[in-house]
Amino acid sequence: MANSTDSFEARAKHLLRLLQLCGGCVPLHRLQFQFSDSVIQTLLDRELVQIQNTGRGFLLEIAD
């Protein structure tokens, strides 16, 4: 059985894949129920994603 660290990493990889499939960005509010804040924060800390304020909401996008 996989431990929680493996599961956490799998969710992080899944989020990155989702961003790639959605053209590199997705509105942050759409991820609210799919991914925990800690998964998103981990990817932000690793500088793999970034948040852009559009003035009408926030986008989570793959970092350059």
C-alpha positions as CSV (number, residue, x, y, z in Angstrom):
1,M,0.0,0.0,0.0
2,A,1.3,3.5,-0.9
3,N,2.1,5.8,1.9
4,S,0.8,9.4,2.2
5,T,4.0,10.9,0.8
6,D,3.6,8.9,-2.4
7,S,-0.1,9.9,-2.6
8,F,0.8,13.5,-2.1
9,E,3.4,13.4,-4.8
10,A,0.9,11.7,-7.1
11,R,-1.7,14.5,-6.5
12,A,1.0,17.1,-7.2
13,K,1.9,15.4,-10.5
14,H,-1.7,15.1,-11.4
15,L,-2.2,18.8,-10.9
16,L,0.8,19.6,-13.1
17,R,-0.6,17.3,-15.8
18,L,-4.0,19.0,-15.6
19,L,-2.4,22.4,-16.1
20,Q,-0.6,21.1,-19.2
21,L,-3.8,19.7,-20.6
22,C,-5.7,23.0,-20.0
23,G,-3.2,25.1,-21.9
24,G,-0.9,26.0,-19.0
25,C,-3.3,27.8,-16.7
26,V,-6.6,27.3,-14.9
27,P,-8.7,29.5,-12.6
28,L,-7.7,28.9,-9.1
29,H,-11.3,28.6,-7.8
30,R,-11.9,25.6,-10.1
31,L,-9.2,23.6,-8.2
32,Q,-10.8,24.3,-4.8
33,F,-12.4,21.0,-4.4
34,Q,-10.0,18.8,-6.4
35,F,-6.7,19.7,-4.8
36,S,-5.7,20.6,-1.2
37,D,-4.1,23.9,-0.5
38,S,-1.0,22.1,0.6
39,V,-0.5,20.5,-2.8
40,I,-0.9,23.8,-4.5
41,Q,1.5,25.5,-2.0
42,T,4.1,22.8,-2.4
43,L,4.1,23.4,-6.2
44,L,4.4,27.1,-5.5
45,D,7.3,26.6,-3.1
46,R,9.1,24.4,-5.7
47,E,8.5,27.3,-8.2
48,L,6.8,24.9,-10.7
49,V,3.6,27.0,-10.8
50,Q,2.7,30.6,-10.2
51,I,-0.4,32.6,-9.4
52,Q,-1.5,35.5,-11.6
53,N,-4.0,38.1,-10.5
54,T,-6.1,39.0,-13.5
55,G,-8.1,41.7,-11.8
56,R,-11.2,39.4,-12.0
57,G,-9.8,36.4,-10.3
58,F,-6.6,34.3,-9.9
59,L,-5.1,31.9,-12.4
60,L,-2.8,29.1,-11.4
61,E,-0.3,28.7,-14.3
62,I,2.8,26.7,-15.1
63,A,5.9,28.8,-14.2
64,D,8.1,29.9,-17.1
